[in-house]
Amino acid sequence: DVSGFRGKLDRGVYAKRNLDETRVTPGENQVDSQYGSPILRVASMADTFSYYAGKDAAMFGSLVASFNELYANATKEAAAQVNPAKTCTATMDTDAGEPIRTAKYPNGLSNVDQDGCCNACSSDPTCTAWVWQPSAKNCWPLAVAGGVNMQTADRVLGTPTSFTREAYSLQLYQSA
């Protein structure tokens, strides 16, 4: 059964490209096989399938049979690249100048910690920064931080890292 191969191959290529752009090496902490990490292998499978389809039917069949397991391993590898506890940079006692809130959170969020504020921003593709108020546990995900950042007590200005945003958008899903 080859249903869904094209989408899975495309997501593998997308995952590798975005990890390359952020200089995160898939599999760098994982000893896999002589052929590289699962994401690297999924990203190159389209060429591999094309090569063996016309040359070696037995090898092509073997690759097709093993692809779903390889894809599942690539999914695990991509998920391991996301570490929500380390997804944002933050500057204490700083507030955004002339901010514009995201449409997803026009009134902000209440009763959240700094990690929750970071995660809310990281999961919203329109969010470029966030402001958190430690004393009241308020959070304002921002589409635009705008203006000059101001030194303000009881405020933390944060930004999601580029890798985090890409990782959230590129995660390989087994069900896809």
C-alpha positions as CSV (number, residue, x, y, z in Angstrom):
1,D,0.0,0.0,0.0
2,V,1.6,3.3,-1.1
3,S,-1.2,5.6,-0.1
4,G,0.0,8.8,1.5
5,F,3.6,8.3,0.4
6,R,3.8,11.6,-1.5
7,G,2.7,13.7,1.4
8,K,5.0,11.8,3.8
9,L,7.9,12.3,1.5
10,D,7.2,16.0,1.1
11,R,7.0,16.4,4.9
12,G,10.3,14.6,5.3
13,V,11.9,17.0,2.8
14,Y,10.3,20.0,4.4
15,A,11.5,18.9,7.9
16,K,15.1,18.4,6.8
17,R,15.1,21.7,4.9
18,N,13.9,23.6,7.9
19,L,16.2,21.9,10.3
20,D,19.1,22.7,7.9
21,E,18.1,26.3,7.8
22,T,18.2,26.5,11.6
23,R,21.4,24.6,11.7
24,V,19.9,21.7,13.7
25,T,21.3,18.4,12.6
26,P,18.7,15.7,12.6
27,G,20.0,12.7,14.5
28,E,23.0,14.5,16.0
29,N,22.3,12.9,19.3
30,Q,21.2,9.6,17.9
31,V,23.3,6.8,16.6
32,D,21.2,5.3,13.9
33,S,22.5,3.3,11.0
34,Q,25.2,3.8,8.4
35,Y,22.6,5.5,6.2
36,G,21.9,8.5,8.5
37,S,19.1,9.6,10.7
38,P,15.4,8.8,9.9
39,I,14.6,12.3,8.8
40,L,17.5,12.4,6.4
41,R,16.5,9.0,5.0
42,V,12.8,10.0,4.5
43,A,13.9,13.2,2.8
44,S,15.9,11.2,0.3
45,M,13.4,8.4,-0.3
46,A,11.7,9.9,-3.3
47,D,15.0,9.7,-5.3
48,T,15.6,6.2,-3.9
49,F,12.2,5.0,-4.9
50,S,12.6,6.4,-8.4
51,Y,16.0,4.8,-8.8
52,Y,14.9,1.3,-7.7
53,A,11.4,1.3,-9.4
54,G,13.0,0.8,-12.8
55,K,16.1,-1.2,-11.8
56,D,15.3,-3.7,-9.0
57,A,11.7,-4.6,-8.3
58,A,12.7,-6.7,-5.2
59,M,14.6,-3.8,-3.7
60,F,11.8,-1.4,-4.5
61,G,9.3,-3.8,-2.8
62,S,11.5,-4.0,0.2
63,L,11.8,-0.2,0.5
64,V,8.0,0.2,0.2
65,A,7.5,-2.4,2.9
66,S,9.9,-0.7,5.3
67,F,8.8,2.9,4.6
68,N,6.1,3.2,7.2
69,E,8.5,2.1,10.0
70,L,11.1,4.5,8.7
71,Y,8.5,7.3,8.7
72,A,7.4,6.4,12.3
73,N,11.1,6.8,13.3
74,A,11.4,10.1,11.5
75,T,8.2,11.3,13.3
76,K,9.8,10.4,16.7
77,E,13.0,12.2,15.7
78,A,11.2,15.3,14.6
79,A,9.2,15.3,17.9
80,A,12.4,15.0,19.9
81,Q,13.7,18.2,18.2
82,V,11.0,20.2,19.9
83,N,11.6,21.1,23.5
84,P,8.9,23.5,24.7
85,A,10.8,24.3,27.9
86,K,13.5,26.0,25.8
87,T,11.6,27.5,22.9
88,C,11.8,31.2,23.7
89,T,14.3,33.9,24.6
90,A,13.2,36.3,27.3
91,T,14.4,39.7,28.6
92,M,13.5,40.6,32.1
93,D,12.1,44.0,33.0
94,T,11.3,44.9,29.4
95,D,8.0,45.7,27.7
96,A,7.1,46.0,24.0
97,G,6.7,49.5,22.6
98,E,3.5,50.0,20.5
99,P,2.5,46.3,20.5
100,I,-0.3,44.8,18.4
101,R,-1.8,41.7,19.9
102,T,-2.5,38.5,17.9
103,A,-6.0,37.8,16.6
104,K,-5.9,34.5,18.4
105,Y,-5.4,36.2,21.8
106,P,-6.9,39.7,21.5
107,N,-7.4,39.9,25.2
108,G,-4.3,38.1,26.2
109,L,-4.2,35.2,28.6
110,S,-4.5,35.1,32.4
111,N,-3.1,32.8,35.0
112,V,-0.2,31.5,33.0
113,D,3.4,31.1,33.8
114,Q,6.3,32.2,31.6
115,D,6.5,28.9,29.8
116,G,2.8,28.9,29.1
117,C,3.1,32.4,27.6
118,C,6.0,31.1,25.4
119,N,4.1,28.1,24.4
120,A,1.0,30.1,23.5
121,C,3.1,32.4,21.2
122,S,5.1,29.5,19.7
123,S,1.9,27.7,18.7
124,D,0.4,30.8,17.0
125,P,1.9,31.3,13.6
126,T,1.1,35.1,13.7
127,C,2.9,35.6,17.0
128,T,6.3,37.3,16.8
129,A,6.8,38.2,20.5
130,W,5.1,38.1,23.9
131,V,4.9,40.1,27.1
132,W,4.4,38.4,30.4
133,Q,3.5,40.1,33.7
134,P,5.0,37.9,36.5
135,S,3.0,39.4,39.4
136,A,-0.4,38.9,37.8
137,K,0.5,36.0,35.6
138,N,-0.9,37.8,32.5
139,C,0.4,37.1,29.0
140,W,0.0,39.1,25.8
141,P,1.0,37.2,22.6
142,L,1.9,39.9,20.0
143,A,1.7,40.0,16.2
144,V,3.9,43.0,16.3
145,A,6.1,44.1,19.2
146,G,6.6,47.5,17.5
147,G,8.4,50.6,18.5
148,V,11.3,50.7,20.9
149,N,11.3,48.2,23.7
150,M,10.9,49.9,27.1
151,Q,12.5,49.1,30.4
152,T,9.5,48.3,32.6
153,A,9.5,46.5,36.0
154,D,7.2,43.4,36.3
155,R,7.4,42.7,32.6
156,V,9.2,40.0,30.5
157,L,9.5,40.4,26.8
158,G,10.0,37.1,24.9
159,T,10.4,35.9,21.4
160,P,10.0,32.3,20.1
161,T,13.1,30.9,18.5
162,S,12.9,30.4,14.8
163,F,13.5,26.7,15.3
164,T,10.5,26.3,17.6
165,R,8.1,27.9,15.1
166,E,9.4,25.7,12.3
167,A,9.4,22.6,14.5
168,Y,5.8,23.2,15.4
169,S,4.8,23.6,11.8
170,L,6.9,20.8,10.4
171,Q,6.3,18.0,12.8
172,L,5.7,14.8,11.0
173,Y,2.5,13.1,12.0
174,Q,2.1,9.4,11.7
175,S,-1.6,9.8,10.8
176,A,-0.9,12.1,7.9
